[in-house]
Amino acid sequence: MAVYVVLSKLTDEGRKTLKAKPERVKEVNEEISKMGARVLHQFALLGEYDFLTILEAQDNVTISKVMVDLGSRGTLETNTLSAIPIEDFLTGFKS
């Protein structure tokens, strides 16, 4: 399984939703699971981004579908990065 780091920013609509229904964050995490990815860790942030989420998914196509679905709702904008475990990264340098 591949690991992805997702930095997300709430839109105005997303902030309204979160204020009215804070539990919506966990509901979205359950929806992500139904779409084929799994939330490994999630943090609320202060600064440029509102959340940092570590996801696991089978491949780039799966995570792309999840991110398009979430983004199409109009409540958040995401920046998704593929994360390589350091041991796998270092193995790539061995001859």
C-alpha positions as CSV (number, residue, x, y, z in Angstrom):
1,M,0.0,0.0,0.0
2,A,1.2,3.5,-0.8
3,V,1.2,6.3,1.7
4,Y,0.1,9.9,1.0
5,V,0.4,13.2,2.9
6,V,-2.6,15.5,2.3
7,L,-2.5,19.1,3.4
8,S,-5.9,20.7,3.3
9,K,-7.4,24.1,3.6
10,L,-11.1,24.7,4.4
11,T,-13.0,27.0,2.1
12,D,-15.6,29.4,3.5
13,E,-18.2,26.8,3.1
14,G,-16.0,24.2,4.8
15,R,-15.5,26.5,7.8
16,K,-19.2,27.0,8.1
17,T,-19.8,23.2,8.0
18,L,-17.1,22.5,10.6
19,K,-18.4,25.2,13.0
20,A,-22.0,23.8,12.7
21,K,-21.0,20.1,12.7
22,P,-17.5,19.4,14.1
23,E,-18.1,15.6,13.9
24,R,-18.2,16.0,10.1
25,V,-14.4,15.5,10.0
26,K,-14.8,11.9,11.3
27,E,-17.7,11.3,9.0
28,V,-15.5,12.3,6.0
29,N,-12.8,9.9,7.3
30,E,-15.4,7.1,7.1
31,E,-16.3,8.1,3.6
32,I,-12.7,8.0,2.6
33,S,-12.5,4.4,3.8
34,K,-15.5,3.5,1.7
35,M,-13.7,5.0,-1.3
36,G,-10.7,2.7,-0.9
37,A,-8.3,4.7,1.2
38,R,-7.5,4.6,4.9
39,V,-6.8,7.5,7.3
40,L,-3.7,6.5,9.3
41,H,-3.2,9.8,11.1
42,Q,-4.8,13.2,11.1
43,F,-3.8,16.5,12.7
44,A,-5.4,20.0,12.9
45,L,-2.9,22.7,12.0
46,L,-2.4,26.3,12.7
47,G,-1.0,28.3,9.8
48,E,-1.4,28.0,6.0
49,Y,-3.2,24.7,6.1
50,D,-6.0,23.5,8.4
51,F,-5.3,19.8,8.4
52,L,-2.6,17.3,7.8
53,T,-3.8,13.8,7.0
54,I,-1.8,10.7,6.3
55,L,-3.6,8.3,4.1
56,E,-2.9,4.8,2.8
57,A,-4.3,3.7,-0.6
58,Q,-3.5,1.0,-3.1
59,D,-2.3,3.3,-5.8
60,N,-2.3,6.8,-7.3
61,V,-5.5,6.2,-9.2
62,T,-7.4,5.4,-6.0
63,I,-6.0,8.4,-4.1
64,S,-6.8,10.6,-7.1
65,K,-10.4,9.5,-7.1
66,V,-10.7,10.2,-3.4
67,M,-9.1,13.7,-3.7
68,V,-11.3,14.6,-6.7
69,D,-14.4,13.5,-4.8
70,L,-13.5,15.5,-1.7
71,G,-12.5,18.6,-3.7
72,S,-15.7,18.5,-5.8
73,R,-17.7,19.2,-2.6
74,G,-16.4,22.7,-2.4
75,T,-15.5,22.6,1.3
76,L,-11.8,22.1,1.0
77,E,-8.7,22.4,-1.2
78,T,-6.0,19.8,-1.0
79,N,-2.3,19.4,-1.8
80,T,-1.5,15.6,-2.0
81,L,2.0,14.3,-1.8
82,S,3.2,10.7,-2.2
83,A,5.3,9.6,0.8
84,I,8.1,7.0,0.5
85,P,9.2,5.2,3.7
86,I,12.8,6.2,4.4
87,E,14.0,2.6,4.3
88,D,12.5,2.1,0.8
89,F,14.0,5.4,-0.3
90,L,17.5,4.5,0.9
91,T,17.3,1.0,-0.6
92,G,16.9,2.7,-4.0
93,F,20.5,4.0,-3.6
94,K,22.1,0.7,-2.9
95,S,24.0,-0.9,-5.8
